[in-house]
Amino acid sequence: MSHGFAIVGTVLVPLIKLAISSILLACVVAGICTPLLLFSRVRALFIIGVTNRWLLNYVLVIVAIAVVQVFLIGAILVGGDALFSPPGMDSPAEDAFLFRGLIVLIGVSLVLLWLIPVVILPRIGYDWDPHEYDLTTMVVIGGSVLWYQIVGFFGSVLLATIYIPNNL
């Protein structure tokens, strides 16, 4: 019976630590990205959400994105390590997999984080932009996504690179 708890503890405890670290990283990223909230168009986007307060919605969205990105980066790192190299050794195939996997993840994240507010939300009935999604809105949202990715994604990569190989 205690053996089962030991296995759960060895798997669950590092995942809980990683989740807490992801949330802390997300709070730092949310703080760094707050200048984006000077744009009324960005604030308008966060009016829709699970709460009736745009600032709380903003923090919840940033935390959710960061947790998902750290999980996906961790999956790429662990998967690349498990697929391509014997324990304790790196291989060129693993390095190529990791590099390409991270590039694809960055690209998909950039596209999705822009498409969701500008295309998908209006089509499913969440009309958040009082400016009718003009060019300025597209540029502001695109710049916000790019800034978030620069700050948040590379912070997530750093967290996953440092944490996952040492604790899982």
PyMOL commands that set and color helices and strands:
alter all, ss='L'
color gray80, all
select helices_A, chain A and resi 2-32+34-38+40-45+54-84+92-123+135-167
alter helices_A, ss='H'
color red, helices_A
deselect
rebuild
show_as cartoon
